[in-house]
Amino acid sequence: MHQPYGYFHVESNSCLLMVFGCCCQSCSAGKRLLRSEPQYRPLPYTVALRFRRSFMNDPLQLFGLTTAPLELVSFILALITVLLTIRQNHWGWLFSIISSGTYAAVFLQSRLYGDAGLQVVFIVLSVWGWYQWLYGGVAQSPLTVTSLSPRGWLRSGLAWLAGFAILSLFLTSFTDTDVPYADGFLTAGSLLGQWLLSRKKLENWHVWIVVDLLYIALYLYKGLALTAILYGIFVVMAVIGLRTWRKTL
C-alpha cells in the first residue's frame, strides 16, 4: 500500500489517493482518479485561484461607480506616483513600477493590449528613469529640469507619429482589440511622455495633458470608469506639474 500525504484521501483499488495527488506517480489507480476528478486540487491553490479571480474581476461599487479591486489599487498607486513626480521625488519611480504592473493586468482584462504592453515598457523606462534622475546629470549628478530645443520638439513629434503608425499596424494585424488606432496613438504618446519625463524635460507635461485628455474618452468607452476619473485627475495634476517645474528653470 502506498503511503499517502496531504489532508484528505480516498481509497481506490487498494491505493490511498490524496486530493493533492499520490506519492507514487506510477500508480495507475491514482492516474485514473486524477484524470476523472479534475476538480480535486490543493486547497491553497484553490483559495489562491479564487482570490485572484475575485481581486481582478469581481465588481466593486464605489461612489456609484463599478470597478474592480485591482483597478482601485492601481488608481491609488498611480496617484501617489504623479504626486511624487510633481515634487521631483525619485521615489515616485518605485510606485510607477508597481502601478504599471497592476495596470497591465487591468488592461489585459479589457483587451487594451497596447496599453497592457505599454505598462511593461513603463516598468523598464521607470528603472532607467530612476537611475537618470539620480545619476544622469553632469559627472553623474542628479538631473535638473530642462526644456526641449526646437529640433527636440520636431524629433518628438516625428517619433510620436512613427510610433502611432507602427503600433496601430501591429494591433490591427495581431490582436482582437476594437480600438487599434486610438490605442496605438495614445500608447505612442505615452511612450514619448515617459521618455521625456525620464530625462526631466519640461515638455513631458505637455504630452501628458494631451494624452490624458484623450484617454478619458477611451476608458469611458471601455467601461473603466474609475480609471477615466483617474486620468481626469491626471490632467489637473499635469497642469500643476507643468507650472511647478517651470519655476525651477
Secondary structure, 3 states (H helix, E strand, C coil): CCCCCCCCEEEECCEEEECCECCCCCCHHHHHHHHHCCCCCCHHHHHHHHHHHHHHHCCEEECCEEECHHHHHHHHHHHHHHHHHHCCCCCHHHHHHHHHHHHHHHHHHCCCHHHHHHHHHHHHHHHHHHHHHHHCCHHHCCCCCECCCHHHHHHHHHHHHHHHHHHHHHHHHHCCCCCHHHHHHHHHHHHHHHHHHHCCECCHHHHHHHHHHHHHHHHHHCCCHHHHHHHHHHHHHHHHHHHHHHCCC
